[in-house]
């Protein structure tokens, strides 16, 4: 998340320092969902490999 926010600022697409709480929440939720799905996928792949 930090990498994407830094690149947004560096490319002058957006300035995360000016974001309100709702803006941060709308940025955070997709990152959390992606992380949860990635973790669940890796867990299931690892479990399948062990059986």
TORZA-588054 format. One record per residue: y, x, z of N, C-alpha, C in turn; residue in three letters. Coordinates in steps of 0.05 Angstrom, whole numbers, padded with zeros to 5 digits, always signed. Atoms other than C-alpha are relative to their C-alpha. Last residue first. Layout:
YXZYXZYXZALA
...
***
This chain:
+00024+00016-00001-00683-00038+00027-00020+00008-00021UNK
+00017-00008-00022-00631+00017+00039-00026-00016+00000UNK
+00011-00026+00006-00598+00009-00030-00020+00008+00022UNK
+00020+00004+00021-00587-00066-00019-00014+00027-00006UNK
+00023+00014-00012-00552-00052+00047-00022-00004-00021UNK
+00014-00019-00017-00507+00000+00014-00024-00013+00013UNK
+00012-00020+00017-00488-00048-00042-00016+00020+00016UNK
+00024+00013+00012-00476-00104+00008-00014+00020-00019UNK
+00020+00006-00021-00430-00060+00051-00025-00012-00013UNK
+00013-00025-00008-00394-00033-00010-00021-00004+00021UNK
+00016-00009+00023-00380-00103-00035-00015+00026+00006UNK
+00024+00017+00001-00357-00127+00033-00018+00009-00022UNK
+00017-00008-00022-00309-00067+00039-00026-00017+00000UNK
+00012-00026+00006-00281-00079-00031-00019+00008+00023UNK
+00020+00003+00021-00272-00153-00017-00013+00026-00006UNK
+00022+00015-00011-00236-00140+00049-00023-00003-00020UNK
+00015-00017-00018-00192-00086+00019-00025-00014+00012UNK
+00014-00020+00016-00172-00131-00039-00017+00019+00018UNK
+00022+00014+00013-00155-00188+00009-00016+00020-00017UNK
+00020+00006-00019-00114-00142+00053-00025-00013-00013UNK
+00012-00025-00007-00075-00115-00006-00023-00004+00020UNK
+00019-00009+00022-00064-00185-00033-00013+00026+00006UNK
+00024+00018+00003-00037-00207+00036-00018+00008-00023UNK
+00022-00009-00016+00010-00147+00047-00026-00017-00005UNK
+00010-00025+00010+00059-00158-00010-00025+00009+00015UNK
+00011+00006+00027+00070-00232+00005-00010+00026-00013UNK
+00025+00016-00003+00077-00214+00079-00012-00005-00028UNK
+00021-00019-00009+00128-00159+00064-00027-00015+00002UNK
+00006-00018+00022+00170-00208+00023-00023+00019+00007UNK
+00017+00015+00020+00165-00261+00077-00007+00017-00024UNK
+00027+00003-00011+00190-00210+00129-00018-00015-00020UNK
+00001+00017-00024+00251-00194+00086-00029-00001+00009UNK
+00017+00023-00001+00253-00136+00036+00002-00015+00027UNK
-00016+00024+00000+00313-00090+00031-00016-00026+00003UNK
-00017+00000-00024+00276-00027+00050+00017-00025+00003UNK
+00013+00012-00023+00223-00045-00001+00017+00000+00025UNK
-00006-00016-00023+00272-00030-00057-00012-00013+00024UNK
-00007+00016-00023+00247-00056-00124+00006+00019+00023UNK
+00009+00027+00006+00234-00031-00194+00008-00019+00022UNK
-00022+00019-00002+00275+00031-00182-00007-00028-00009UNK
-00005+00010+00027+00218+00075-00207+00023-00019-00001UNK
-00006-00023+00017+00219+00114-00141+00007-00008-00029UNK
-00026-00010-00007+00225+00050-00100+00007+00023-00019UNK
-00020+00021+00006+00166+00016-00133+00028+00010+00004UNK
-00004-00001+00029+00127+00082-00131+00020-00022-00009UNK
-00016-00024+00006+00138+00085-00056+00005+00002-00030UNK
-00027+00005-00009+00114+00014-00047+00018+00023-00006UNK
-00013+00019+00019+00052+00026-00089+00029-00006+00008UNK
-00004-00012+00026+00034+00089-00051+00013-00019-00020UNK
-00023-00018+00000+00047+00057+00016+00005+00013-00027UNK
-00023+00017+00000+00000+00000+00000+00025+00018+00000UNK
***
